């Protein structure tokens, strides 16, 4: 089954789609929705590291569709640090959210391209993430 990415409000790359498609095929997903979690096992508020990322896909008309891509980060310091959404690209609602507010998703094009390039580098080149998939 393919992932739909043509005509989205943000320029999701073929490279990202192929990586996600490979993960779906390797895990033989049977449900109509899936959440992919990319985690740096050493990431913490104290030591930093690579931000956790969550990608949600749902099936419609024999095709996977992006629901959202969320990048999390610790906000605050010391014992008060909380894991919070830092960047949220919500394809279903058509909004982009960051620490400064909520905006139409189309305003996040430049931010998304930078984020995606970094994410793919961390995932493919640095092998920074462990991946878990929940259906």
N, C-alpha and C positions, 0 to 999 in steps of 0.2 A: 504494500500500500504506500502511496506517495504522500509527501507533505506539500500542502499548498502554500506557495509563497509569492507567486506572481501577483502584482497589483496591490500588495499590502501597503499600508500607510508608511512603513519604514522599509528600507532596503535590505531585507534579510538576504544574506549571500547564499549562493549555491554551496559553498564550502561548509557553512554551518548546517544547512539542510542535509547534506550528505552525511555529516557526522552524526546528526540526530537519527537519520534514517538507518544508519548502520547499527546504532544502539537499539533501536526498535526491532530490527531484524534479528539481531543476536539474541534478544531476550524473548522473542516470539510472543509479543503482546497480544492478548486475547480480548481485552476490554475495549470500551469505546472512549476511554480517557486515560491519560497517563501523565505522571509528574516525574520529571527527571531532575535529580538533585546532584549538583556538582559541589563537592566539599574538599577543602584542604584540611586534612586531619590535624594539622598543627596550628590552624588559625585560632587565635584567641585575642581578647581585648588587650592583654598585656604585651604579647609578642607580635601581634599583627599577622600578616600572611595574605593569602589570596582569599578574596571575599567569596562566601557561599553564593551559589547561583541556583535558581529554581526555574524550570521551563515547563509549562503546562500545555499539553496538546489534547485536542478532542477530535473524534471522528465524526464526519458528516459526509454523506454522499460518497462513501468509499474513499475518502481522503482525510488525512490528518490536517487539522487547522491549528494555528497558534492561538492560544488564549492569552498568555502573558509570559514575559521574561522578567524575572526579578533578581536584582543583585542586592545582597544584604551586607551590612557592615556594623561593627560595634560603634555605638555613639555614646559619648560620655567617657568618664575616666574612673579608674579604680573599681571599687565594688559596685559602683552605680552604672557601669557600662551596660548597655542593652543592645542585643542584636536586633537591628531595625532595617526596614527597607531603605536602601540608599537610592536605588534607581528602579523604577517599575514601569515597564513598557506594556501597557494593557491594551492588547489588540481588540479584545471584545468590546471594551467600553470606549475605545478611541481616545484614551488619555495617557499622558506621561506624568509620572509623579517622581519628584526628588525632594530633597530637604527644604527646598524653597517654595514648594507648592505643587499644584496640579495644573497641567497645561494640555492643550490639544496635542495628540500624539505626533502630528506632523511637525511640530516645533522641535521635536527631539531627533531629527534626522542626523545632524552632525554628531550629537552625543551618542546616538545608537551606533553609528559607524565606528567611532573610536572605541566604544565599549566592546563591540563584537570583535574587532581586530585584536584587542587585548585578550579577551576571553579565549579566542581560538589559539593565540600564541601560548597562553598559560596552559591550556588543555592539551594541545598537540605537541608543542615543542618542549615545554617544561614539565609536562606530565604532573601538574600540580594537584589535580583533583582525583578523588575517588568518586565513582558514580553509583548512585542507587536509583532504582526505578520503582515507583509504586503505581499500581493500577487501581 
